[in-house]
Each structure stands twice: as C-alpha cells, then as structure tokens.
Amino acid sequence: MRNIFFTIIVFSFYLSRISGQINMDDSTAQVIGYWSVGDGESYKVSLRKIKLRESDTVSNILMTYNVDITVIDSTEDSYLLQWVYSNYHTSVENELLEKISSLMEGQKVILETDEFGRIKNVKNWKEIAANQKKAIEEIKKEFKYIASANRLFEQIEKTFISKSGIETSAIQDARQFYTFHGGKYTLRDTILSILQTPNIYNPKKPLDTKVILHLDELNKDEGTFIISLSQEVDSDQLTKATYEYLKEISKAMKTQRVKKKDIPKLKNMTTIVSKIRENGWLIYSKQKKIVSTPVATNIEERIIEIR
C-alpha cells in the first residue's frame, strides 16, 4: 500500500529530523524514521486468510514468516532499509501451495524511504524479479501435470516479475509497516479524506478510497503511541476492476467470457492498528482486510510483531 496519507501530511510534518516525536503539550505524535546505519529490528509476521460462503468457513489458512530489517544507508533525505525474509511455514496441506507460499524465502528486499520513513521505491526490484522468475519456472516444471495451476502462476508472475507488481503487491507487509510514517497526529482528532490506493489488477488505475484515521493513545513514559485507521475502497470501481481482470483471464485461457452482470458488487474494507516507538520503529501492527459480496467473504489478517 502506498503511504495513503501523503496528501494529509503536507499540512503536518516538521521540516527536519527530530528525536522527540511525542508532545504532551499539544497531545500530538509524529511518525518519523529517526534511524542510524546499522539500526535494525526482527519481526514475526502472521498472515491468516479465511474464506466464508454465507455462514460456512470454506478455508482457513495461516502462514508465518520472519523478517529482519536493517538500515544499510542514510542520507539527509533518504534511508535504505534491507528486509530479509525467512522461516516460512503454512498450515496448508498442499505441496504446490506450500512451495508458492515460501517463494520469498531468503530474499533480500532493499527499500528506499524518504527522510520521514515513507516508502519511495524498491531499489533491487530487478534482482527480486529475476530470482522469483527462476523460482516460479522451477515450480512450473515440477507441477506441469496440474493444468489448473496455470491461472495461479499467471497471478503470481504479475506480483513478482514487474516493478509495479513488486512495489504494489509483493511488499504489502512493508506497506503496512510504514503506513503512518511521515504524519503528525493529534490525540482523539479524526482525519477524514478521500485518497487513492493501488489496484492490484491494474496498477495504472488506482482506486478511490475513503479513509478515517485517529491517534488513540500517547504514552510519553514508554515513548510509544497507537494509531488506527479504517478505509473503504469505492465499491463500483473495485467491481469494475475485478470484472476487467477476469475478462482478460478468460480471454487468455480461451474459456467462456465473463459477463459483467455475473460479477456481484464487491466491498473492500481495511482496518489497521499500529503501536509505534517515537524513533519510528514499529512494535506491533494488525491489519484486517474484508472483501465481501452478497454470498461470500474473504478475510485477510496480517500481524507484525517484534520477536
């Protein structure tokens, strides 16, 4: 997720790096990456995906992995942070899906942020794309007898083999991690805005999104604060984007063409609650996404916590 508060924070950030980001006099907190080269933290990430059909649970899959983050370079207006992924585990009992779930095992991702900690780009996206392409080709060869896997491989390649795919979809945990960076927030004040979030089906057409954000708690003694948000993607735009994607897939696979009337209206809502140190390091974050239709619901919950 791009930093969805870029439009908001132009009204609220300081123009220099500072270490004291909690101000009890005006009940504000500012989220800035106040880091030095060599600084780092280690996290455990838990990603649970649940599919419901009416009131019945169709599937419930849990994936966990570790990520070690290190600041490897710093300038007056940017940071380079290395994310290293490892120790993937999944509850799914399917050899193909197990291999796909651990595609990022051992992968290094070099993120460039601005001086506040907002993500600018993935510096080594070409390296990541080459590594993932090679890994995906190996999996294809191993499971070539599963004809139905072709569509799955197409979606995975869109995520991992292009710059836009990697920066939009492959680093969603990092997008969650840095969601609030760059902003200055006031205790119990509510920020309401219409912004844009990435469209995983078509990165060139972001989706309008209603965002509500507020600072829930300040703790000067601990040097921490808790911020939360809720966001809802424009339902009509989301439904149209999904239809266009399915239409392309059916054309590529030469299957029966999807009809627009057969795509139910979709809803996509996300909530994030993060506890952050005033030096900009995350302590804990929980993100919950709910995508629903009149008959089915997909729930995705990601928790990032220091290990």
C-alpha angles and dihedrals in degrees: 000000000000114000096280094198098062091112093048100046097058085081096049119036128098118239097236138045114266132176100213103072099160116081113185092183092071097017095241136140128196122202109217130154100240096180141147129210108276095029115128150150136210121225142185117220123201119192119187123185121192128184120198129188107197101310097336124097108232096180140355115191128177124195124182132186142157130243127193115202123199132175104232101173140011137190133173092274107023149037132209113213125187117215114194117192124208150143100047118189130172136187092218115112098212123104095212094049091045091057093046091049091057099046090118094054108137093000120145117213118194111205124192116207132178121249091280096052099258113145114252102172148317105267098197099041092130091056091048092048092050093048093047094045090054092047093047092050090053091051091048091055092048094050101031090127091069102083093180090063093074094087090049091052091050091055092046092051091052088056100046110026104057133060092237092047093051094045093044106036113009096060101043090132090058091047088055091046094055098034096118100035116123096028134110114212135192122219112263094353113130122222115202122186145148109234138155131259129191120277107223090200095050117012090191092065111054118192127245110246133188110223130193118185137174142168106242105182142013122196111182094178092056093035091231140118138190122225128182138187141181125201136182124198118224103268098213093050092047093050091049092049091051092049092051091050094049090047090056092047093051090049093050093048093041092233129140110302116254114242120220092227089059093062109088119218109275130215124199121189128171133188127188129187117184134181110206136182116233090246088066100256116132119237100182137349133180122192123185124188123189120190112182144176128184090272108025141038132198117200123191120185123183123186122189116190138163112260 
